[in-house]
Amino acid sequence: MLKSMSNQASDRLKQNAEKIMRLWEERTRSEVWASVHQDSLVLQDSLPLYLDQLVDELSTRIIRTSARISADEVESTRIGKLHGHERAGYADYSMSQLIFEYHLLRQVIFQVLEEESPLEVGDRDIIIGSIEQAVNDAATQFSETLRDIQELFMVTLTHDLRGPINVVKMGTHLTLRRLDRGDTHVDIAMRMMGAIDRLDSMIQNLLDASRLRTGQSLKLQFEECNLDNLVREVTEDLKLAHGDRFIVVSNSDITVCCSSKEIRRVIENLAINAVKYGWPYTPITLTLEQTETQINLTVHNEGDPIELNAQSILFQQFRRLAAAEEQTGWGLGLFLAKSIVEAHGGTIAVESSEDKGTSFIIQLPVSV
């Protein structure tokens, strides 16, 4: 009896597939606003394939060997992901609308198949389970495809921005060369250069964060580097823009094999953060020391402490504290600093309290 009813459900679904798709499309066009701009072929896309798969799931005529079951699961997942991939390509669609489409499909399937008589409990369970799995597969692929589209957009945008920024940078350099030291426009040109450099840094941060999110590693070129000289060079450059408030404490020349360009970037990021979030006009101290096993670099500033519960999100991408809302940036600086330090086999941590101020501590192995 169960076999007969299951085959009846399978046969009725196969015979009424076109009717189900027509009724589903009518409801979708009236209840899912994103579907209004799509033609029939685009709107239905992979769903007929899904109905064919469901016909097989309901049928008892098929001998379900372990190989057949495995193949059916793979095909079912492929169809669900295909639907999610297609929906992610349309700007109007959201995750909730994708899921709602499947809810409507389930309602229409039951409506059509139960016009003559109720479905067996087993058949209903198969349909419900199949729909739930399809929703899960489609939603997963929707998220992954949307992420890939956003990554491509970000990379393309940042790449295209580089051209005009370089033109402005070169023009500002030429302008500075032509101005006399006493010219009142020198200060304006220097501010322009600082703004361009910050914009260029933000674009580089986006590109690097994009690479890391897609599983790529940062491109690091290791070379022998004198960290004492590097820290002093960074602070001298920063003094031009932020004043003579940087103090370097270092008891010896410390040489390490590292990517000097990226370690410079980390030091600059931490020092500029100290300027942004520390108390104005207070000293910012960079302390460099070496033990037998590791090199420690600490960037310290005085100011309001970072709450303990906020410290846990500091190094996450696109996460910013409430105190940072008025500051420019993407919320990527500390995320990238952590990634760079870890790529060197090191660690980065924060200590912050009301009586001691805030310190970011980098530890690098001597053998780097």
C-alpha positions in Angstrom: 0.0 0.0 0.0 2.8 2.4 0.9 4.6 1.7 -2.3 1.5 2.3 -4.3 0.7 5.6 -2.6 4.4 6.7 -2.9 4.3 6.0 -6.6 1.0 7.8 -6.9 2.6 10.9 -5.3 5.6 10.6 -7.7 3.4 10.1 -10.7 1.0 13.0 -9.8 4.0 15.3 -9.2 5.5 14.4 -12.6 2.1 14.9 -14.4 1.5 18.2 -12.6 5.0 19.7 -12.7 4.1 22.4 -15.3 1.0 23.3 -13.3 3.0 23.6 -10.1 5.5 25.8 -11.7 2.8 28.0 -13.2 0.9 28.4 -9.9 4.2 28.9 -8.0 5.2 31.7 -10.5 1.9 33.4 -10.1 2.2 33.5 -6.3 5.9 34.4 -6.4 5.2 37.4 -8.7 2.5 38.6 -6.3 4.3 37.9 -3.0 8.1 38.2 -3.7 8.8 41.7 -5.0 12.2 40.9 -6.3 10.6 38.6 -8.9 8.7 41.4 -10.7 11.6 42.3 -12.9 12.5 38.7 -14.0 11.1 36.9 -17.0 9.6 33.5 -16.7 12.7 31.5 -17.7 14.9 33.5 -15.4 12.4 33.2 -12.5 12.0 29.4 -12.8 15.6 28.7 -13.6 16.6 25.5 -11.7 13.3 24.7 -10.0 12.0 22.3 -12.7 15.2 20.3 -12.1 14.4 20.2 -8.5 10.9 18.9 -9.2 12.4 16.1 -11.4 14.7 15.2 -8.5 11.7 15.2 -6.1 9.8 12.9 -8.4 12.6 10.4 -8.1 12.8 10.8 -4.3 9.1 9.9 -4.1 9.3 6.9 -6.4 9.6 3.4 -5.1 10.4 2.0 -8.6 14.1 3.1 -8.3 16.4 0.6 -6.6 18.2 2.7 -4.0 21.7 1.2 -3.8 24.2 3.1 -1.7 25.8 4.4 -4.9 22.4 5.6 -6.1 21.6 7.3 -2.8 25.0 9.0 -2.8 24.5 10.2 -6.4 21.1 11.5 -5.7 22.4 13.5 -2.7 25.1 15.0 -4.9 22.6 16.0 -7.6 20.1 17.4 -5.1 22.8 19.6 -3.5 24.0 20.7 -7.0 20.4 21.8 -7.9 19.9 23.7 -4.7 23.2 25.4 -5.0 22.5 26.3 -8.6 19.3 28.0 -7.6 21.1 29.9 -4.8 23.9 30.9 -7.2 21.4 32.3 -9.8 19.5 34.3 -7.2 22.6 35.9 -5.8 23.3 37.3 -9.2 20.3 39.5 -9.1 20.7 42.7 -7.1 17.0 42.7 -6.0 17.1 39.3 -4.2 17.8 38.9 -0.5 18.3 35.7 1.5 14.8 36.0 3.0 13.2 36.2 -0.4 15.1 33.2 -1.6 13.9 31.2 1.4 10.3 32.5 0.9 10.3 31.2 -2.7 10.9 27.7 -1.4 8.1 28.1 1.2 5.7 29.1 -1.6 6.9 26.1 -3.6 6.1 23.7 -0.8 2.7 25.2 -0.3 1.9 24.9 -4.0 3.2 21.3 -4.2 0.9 20.2 -1.4 -2.0 22.2 -2.8 -1.7 20.5 -6.2 -0.9 17.0 -5.0 -3.7 16.9 -2.4 -6.5 18.2 -4.8 -7.8 14.6 -5.2 -6.8 13.0 -1.9 -4.4 13.6 1.1 -0.8 12.5 0.8 0.5 9.7 2.9 2.5 10.8 5.9 5.7 9.3 4.5 5.3 11.2 1.2 4.7 14.5 3.1 7.8 13.8 5.2 9.9 13.2 2.0 8.7 16.5 0.4 9.2 18.5 3.6 12.7 17.1 4.1 13.6 17.6 0.5 12.4 21.3 0.6 14.4 21.9 3.8 17.6 20.5 2.4 17.1 22.5 -0.9 16.6 25.7 1.2 19.8 24.9 3.1 21.8 24.2 0.0 20.5 27.3 -1.9 21.0 29.6 1.1 24.6 28.4 1.6 25.4 28.9 -2.1 23.6 32.3 -2.1 25.8 33.5 0.7 29.0 32.2 -0.9 28.2 33.7 -4.3 27.2 37.0 -2.8 30.5 37.1 -0.9 32.4 36.3 -4.1 30.5 39.1 -6.0 31.3 41.6 -3.2 34.9 40.5 -3.2 35.2 41.0 -7.0 33.5 44.4 -6.7 35.9 45.4 -4.0 39.0 44.3 -5.8 37.9 46.0 -9.0 36.9 49.2 -7.3 40.1 49.5 -5.4 42.2 48.6 -8.4 40.4 51.3 -10.5 40.9 53.9 -7.8 44.7 53.4 -7.8 45.1 55.1 -11.2 43.6 58.5 -10.4 45.1 58.5 -6.9 48.6 58.0 -8.4 48.0 61.0 -10.8 47.0 63.2 -7.9 49.9 62.1 -5.9 52.4 62.8 -8.7 50.8 66.2 -9.3 51.0 67.1 -5.6 54.7 66.0 -5.5 55.5 68.3 -8.5 53.6 71.2 -6.9 55.6 70.8 -3.7 58.9 70.9 -5.6 57.9 74.2 -7.2 56.8 75.9 -4.0 59.3 77.9 -1.9 59.7 76.8 1.7 58.1 80.0 3.0 55.1 79.7 0.7 51.8 79.5 2.6 50.6 76.9 0.1 53.3 74.4 1.3 51.2 73.4 4.4 48.1 72.8 2.2 50.1 70.7 -0.2 51.6 68.7 2.7 48.1 68.1 4.0 47.0 66.9 0.6 49.9 64.5 0.4 49.0 63.1 3.9 45.4 62.7 2.8 46.4 60.9 -0.4 48.7 58.6 1.5 45.9 57.7 3.9 43.6 57.0 1.1 46.2 54.8 -0.6 46.7 52.9 2.6 43.0 52.3 3.0 42.8 50.9 -0.5 45.8 48.6 0.2 44.1 47.5 3.4 40.9 46.6 1.4 42.9 44.6 -1.1 44.9 42.7 1.5 41.8 42.0 3.6 40.1 40.7 0.4 43.0 38.3 -0.3 42.9 37.0 3.3 39.2 36.4 3.2 39.5 34.3 0.1 42.2 32.2 1.7 45.2 33.8 0.0 48.2 34.7 2.0 49.9 38.1 2.0 52.8 38.5 -0.4 55.8 38.9 1.9 59.4 39.5 0.9 61.7 38.6 3.8 65.1 40.4 4.2 67.4 41.3 6.9 66.1 44.4 8.7 67.4 46.6 11.6 64.2 47.1 13.7 65.7 49.9 15.7 66.4 51.9 12.6 62.9 51.0 11.2 61.1 52.2 14.3 63.0 55.4 14.4 62.4 56.1 10.7 58.6 55.6 11.2 58.5 57.9 14.1 60.5 60.6 12.3 58.0 60.5 9.4 55.0 60.6 11.8 56.5 63.6 13.6 55.9 65.7 10.5 52.2 65.2 10.7 51.5 64.6 14.4 54.2 66.6 16.2 57.2 65.7 18.4 55.4 63.4 20.8 56.9 60.1 19.8 59.5 58.5 22.1 61.6 55.5 21.1 63.1 53.4 23.8 65.6 50.8 22.4 68.8 49.6 24.1 70.5 48.1 21.1 70.5 47.4 17.4 68.1 44.6 16.8 68.3 42.8 13.5 65.7 40.3 12.2 64.7 38.6 9.0 61.3 40.0 8.1 59.2 41.8 5.5 60.4 45.3 6.4 57.6 46.9 4.3 54.9 45.0 6.2 56.4 45.4 9.6 56.7 49.2 8.9 53.0 49.1 8.1 52.2 47.5 11.4 54.3 50.0 13.4 52.7 52.9 11.5 49.2 51.5 12.1 49.7 51.1 15.8 51.4 54.5 16.2 48.6 56.3 14.3 46.0 54.5 16.3 47.7 55.8 19.4 47.4 59.3 18.0 43.7 58.8 17.1 42.5 57.3 20.4 45.0 58.5 23.0 44.8 61.8 24.8 46.0 64.8 22.8 49.6 66.1 23.4 50.5 63.1 25.6 53.6 61.0 24.7 53.4 57.9 22.6 56.2 55.5 23.5 57.6 52.7 21.3 59.7 50.3 23.3 61.9 47.8 21.5 63.8 45.0 23.4 65.2 41.6 22.7 65.5 38.5 24.8 67.1 35.2 24.0 64.0 33.8 22.3 61.9 36.8 21.2 61.8 40.4 20.2 59.2 42.6 21.9 57.8 45.9 20.4 55.4 47.8 22.5 53.4 50.9 21.4 52.0 52.7 24.4 49.7 55.7 24.7 47.9 57.4 27.6 44.1 57.8 27.3 40.8 56.2 28.1 41.1 52.5 28.5 39.6 50.0 26.1 36.8 48.0 27.8 37.7 44.4 28.5 34.7 43.1 26.4 35.7 45.3 23.5 39.3 44.1 23.5 38.1 40.7 22.1 36.9 42.3 18.8 39.8 44.7 18.2 41.5 42.4 15.7 38.4 41.3 13.8 37.9 42.8 10.3 35.3 45.6 9.9 34.8 45.8 13.7 35.3 49.2 15.3 34.8 50.4 18.8 32.3 53.2 19.6 35.2 55.6 20.2 36.2 55.0 16.6 32.9 56.0 14.9 34.2 59.5 14.1 37.5 58.3 12.8 38.2 57.6 9.1 39.1 54.0 8.0 37.6 50.6 7.2 38.2 48.9 10.6 40.8 46.8 8.9 44.1 48.1 10.4 44.4 45.9 13.4 43.0 42.9 11.6 45.8 43.3 9.0 48.4 44.0 11.7 47.5 40.7 13.4 47.7 38.9 10.1 51.1 40.3 9.2 52.5 39.6 12.7 51.2 36.0 12.6 52.7 35.5 9.1 56.0 36.3 10.8 55.4 33.6 13.4 54.6 36.2 16.0 51.7 37.4 18.2 50.0 40.7 19.0 48.1 41.5 22.1 46.6 44.5 23.9 46.7 45.6 27.5 44.6 48.5 28.6 43.7 50.0 32.0 42.8 53.4 33.4 46.0 53.7 35.4 48.4 52.3 32.9 47.0 53.5 29.6 46.9 51.3 26.5 49.7 49.1 25.1 49.9 47.0 22.0 52.5 44.3 22.3 54.1 42.6 19.4 56.2 39.5 20.0 58.4 38.1 17.2 60.6 35.0 17.4 64.3 35.8 17.2 64.6 33.1 14.5 62.2 34.9 12.1 
